[in-house]
């Protein structure tokens, strides 16, 4: 016979709906899928190539206009308007403010849009609420590098 503490633990865990359990399992599977290429048009990126033009663009932001050969982005710099062709290894994602629009760029959810709900700076993750499609209103925790600020058009 379980003791009182064990009984209270059992009572606190309400049985989950089998459909909800299946949905959670599917989401976990999709989060484990990663891609080599993460560039997408219309995302904001930060240049991390310190030697490019003697550091002129280092840590400056731009918008990806086009993606060539999966890994090369045509980036329009926000401050200067200059157009650059950069490898994704020389770029990093940009985190918007809470409530800002994002595009998921990695996992099986890549290509989905959403909104930034919360940030956990200790684990370098953020809670994203998907806003369209079959996964609408699904909330998932993603590492910072798996999403980027989306330009509002």
Beta strands, then each sheet from edge to edge (+ up, - down):
strand 1: 44-47
strand 2: 61-68
strand 3: 72-77
strand 4: 83-87
strand 5: 91-93
strand 6: 101-104
strand 7: 113-120
strand 8: 125-130
strand 9: 139-143
strand 10: 147-149
sheet 1: 4+ 3- 2+ 1- 5+
sheet 2: 9+ 8- 7+ 6- 10+
end
